[in-house]
Amino acid sequence: MKAQERPLIACPQCDLLLREIKLPPKGVACCCCCGATLYRNRPDSINRSLALTLAAAMFYCIANAFPIIGINLQGSGNAVTLLQAVHDLWNQGMHLVASLTFITSILVPALELSLMLYLLLPLYLGRVPVGVSPIMRLLQAIKPWGMVEVFMLGILVSLVKLVQDFRIIPGVALWSFGILTLLLAALASSFNSRDIWLQLDKDRDGVID
């Protein structure tokens, strides 16, 4: 392909228009003006992202279905799931904390994983999902609200304080949330929106609206 026929890409930092170039595997294209990263060539990123999304969805279900921690004091114990903890916070009048916990640790991760599956699974099967553009914009908008790693940090701080007074029994959900945090970080590193559009161009002549 001649240089004049290559697609134009705008630098996200300085808005300089540049012609796309073909990259080697794991190569990175940078802006010649400000040095910002334009795009990367991540081999097999769609299949890798789909595998990570499926694994994250499985551990997300486990993390929300089983107790996070159990507290034992003088033979009397209690264990709660994350949803039960949110419900208890709401009943105690801590509406803001309950709402933020529900949105950032339950709702947004579920929505993000669902949208990722909606995008990646049809592409893996050679089909074109409907409404790619609004879904990509929605993923970009909700991404800052997914704070599973902040939730895990809060749990660890709480455990350090509680272990002095109670016997703490880590639940299945606690380990699942830890694995989920790692999987989401790996997914964020693997997922490349540019590869989505390139795959769509291969599946049909134009890009979906």
JONORUR-V43373 format. One record per pair of residues at least 24 apart in sequence whose ideal C-beta (glycine too) atoms are under 10 Angstrom apart, sorted by the first residue. I is the first residue (numbers start at 0). J is the second residue. If there is no record, write none. Layout:
[[I | J] [I | J]]
//
This chain:
[[6 | 200] [8 | 37] [8 | 38] [8 | 193] [9 | 37] [10 | 34] [10 | 35] [10 | 36] [10 | 37] [11 | 35] [11 | 36] [11 | 37] [12 | 36] [12 | 37] [19 | 193] [37 | 193] [38 | 191] [38 | 192] [38 | 193] [38 | 194] [38 | 197] [39 | 191] [39 | 193] [39 | 194] [40 | 191] [40 | 193] [40 | 194] [41 | 188] [41 | 189] [41 | 190] [41 | 191] [41 | 193] [41 | 194] [42 | 194] [43 | 189] [43 | 194] [44 | 119] [44 | 188] [44 | 189] [44 | 190] [44 | 191] [44 | 192] [44 | 193] [44 | 194] [44 | 195] [44 | 197] [44 | 198] [45 | 118] [45 | 119] [45 | 122] [45 | 123] [45 | 189] [45 | 190] [45 | 191] [45 | 194] [45 | 195] [45 | 197] [45 | 198] [46 | 119] [46 | 122] [46 | 123] [46 | 189] [47 | 119] [47 | 185] [47 | 186] [47 | 188] [47 | 189] [47 | 190] [47 | 191] [48 | 115] [48 | 118] [48 | 119] [48 | 122] [48 | 123] [48 | 185] [48 | 186] [48 | 187] [48 | 188] [48 | 189] [48 | 190] [48 | 191] [48 | 194] [48 | 195] [49 | 115] [49 | 116] [49 | 118] [49 | 119] [49 | 120] [49 | 122] [49 | 123] [49 | 186] [49 | 189] [49 | 190] [50 | 119] [50 | 123] [50 | 182] [50 | 185] [50 | 186] [50 | 189] [51 | 115] [51 | 119] [51 | 181] [51 | 182] [51 | 183] [51 | 184] [51 | 185] [51 | 186] [51 | 187] [51 | 188] [51 | 189] [51 | 190] [52 | 111] [52 | 112] [52 | 113] [52 | 114] [52 | 115] [52 | 116] [52 | 118] [52 | 119] [52 | 120] [52 | 182] [52 | 183] [52 | 186] [52 | 189] [52 | 190] [53 | 112] [53 | 115] [53 | 116] [53 | 119] [53 | 120] [53 | 182] [54 | 178] [54 | 179] [54 | 181] [54 | 182] [54 | 185] [54 | 186] [55 | 108] [55 | 111] [55 | 112] [55 | 115] [55 | 116] [55 | 147] [55 | 178] [55 | 179] [55 | 180] [55 | 181] [55 | 182] [55 | 183] [55 | 185] [55 | 186] [56 | 108] [56 | 109] [56 | 112] [56 | 113] [56 | 115] [56 | 116] [56 | 179] [56 | 182] [57 | 112] [57 | 175] [57 | 178] [57 | 179] [57 | 182] [58 | 172] [58 | 174] [58 | 175] [58 | 176] [58 | 177] [58 | 178] [58 | 179] [58 | 180] [58 | 181] [58 | 182] [58 | 183] [59 | 105] [59 | 108] [59 | 109] [59 | 111] [59 | 112] [59 | 147] [59 | 175] [59 | 176] [59 | 178] [59 | 179] [59 | 182] [59 | 183] [60 | 109] [60 | 112] [60 | 175] [60 | 179] [61 | 171] [61 | 172] [61 | 174] [61 | 175] [61 | 176] [61 | 178] [61 | 179] [62 | 104] [62 | 105] [62 | 108] [62 | 147] [62 | 170] [62 | 171] [62 | 172] [62 | 173] [62 | 174] [62 | 175] [62 | 176] [62 | 177] [62 | 178] [62 | 179] [62 | 180] [63 | 104] [63 | 105] [63 | 108] [63 | 109] [63 | 172] [63 | 175] [63 | 176] [63 | 179] [64 | 171] [64 | 172] [64 | 175] [65 | 170] [65 | 171] [65 | 172] [65 | 173] [65 | 174] [65 | 175] [66 | 168] [66 | 169] [66 | 170] [66 | 171] [66 | 172] [66 | 173] [67 | 150] [67 | 154] [67 | 169] [67 | 170] [67 | 171] [67 | 172] [67 | 173] [67 | 174] [67 | 175] [67 | 176] [68 | 154] [68 | 157] [68 | 158] [68 | 161] [68 | 165] [68 | 167] [68 | 168] [68 | 169] [68 | 170] [68 | 172] [68 | 173] [69 | 165] [69 | 166] [69 | 167] [69 | 168] [69 | 169] [69 | 170] [69 | 173] [70 | 161] [70 | 164] [70 | 165] [70 | 166] [70 | 167] [70 | 168] [71 | 165] [71 | 166] [71 | 167] [71 | 168] [72 | 164] [72 | 165] [72 | 166] [73 | 165] [73 | 166] [74 | 166] [76 | 165] [76 | 166] [76 | 168] [77 | 165] [78 | 168] [78 | 170] [78 | 172] [79 | 170] [79 | 172] [80 | 170] [80 | 172] [81 | 105] [81 | 150] [81 | 154] [81 | 170] [81 | 172] [81 | 173] [81 | 176] [99 | 144] [99 | 146] [99 | 149] [99 | 150] [100 | 146] [100 | 150] [100 | 153] [102 | 141] [102 | 144] [102 | 145] [102 | 146] [103 | 143] [103 | 144] [103 | 145] [103 | 146] [103 | 147] [103 | 149] [103 | 150] [104 | 145] [104 | 146] [104 | 147] [104 | 149] [104 | 150] [104 | 151] [104 | 153] [104 | 154] [104 | 176] [105 | 147] [105 | 150] [106 | 141] [106 | 144] [106 | 145] [107 | 141] [107 | 142] [107 | 143] [107 | 144] [107 | 145] [107 | 146] [107 | 147] [108 | 141] [108 | 144] [108 | 145] [108 | 146] [108 | 147] [108 | 150] [108 | 176] [108 | 179] [108 | 183] [109 | 145] [110 | 137] [110 | 138] [110 | 141] [110 | 144] [110 | 145] [111 | 137] [111 | 138] [111 | 141] [111 | 142] [111 | 144] [111 | 145] [111 | 147] [111 | 183] [111 | 186] [111 | 187] [112 | 145] [112 | 179] [112 | 182] [112 | 183] [112 | 186] [114 | 138] [114 | 141] [115 | 186] [115 | 190] [118 | 190] [118 | 192] [118 | 195] [118 | 198] [118 | 199] [119 | 190] [119 | 195] [119 | 198] [121 | 202] [122 | 194] [122 | 195] [122 | 198] [122 | 199] [122 | 201] [122 | 202] [123 | 198] [125 | 198] [125 | 201] [125 | 202] [126 | 202] [127 | 198] [127 | 199] [127 | 202] [127 | 203] [127 | 206] [127 | 207] [128 | 195] [128 | 199] [128 | 207] [129 | 207] [129 | 208] [130 | 207] [130 | 208] [131 | 192] [131 | 195] [131 | 196] [131 | 199] [131 | 206] [131 | 207] [131 | 208] [132 | 196] [132 | 206] [132 | 207] [132 | 208] [133 | 207] [133 | 208] [134 | 195] [134 | 207] [135 | 192] [135 | 195] [135 | 196] [135 | 207] [138 | 190] [138 | 192] [139 | 192] [142 | 187] [145 | 183] [145 | 187] [147 | 176] [147 | 177] [147 | 179] [147 | 180] [147 | 182] [147 | 183] [147 | 184] [148 | 176] [148 | 177] [148 | 179] [148 | 180] [148 | 181] [148 | 183] [148 | 184] [149 | 180] [150 | 176] [150 | 179] [150 | 180] [151 | 176] [151 | 177] [151 | 179] [151 | 180] [151 | 181] [152 | 180]]
//
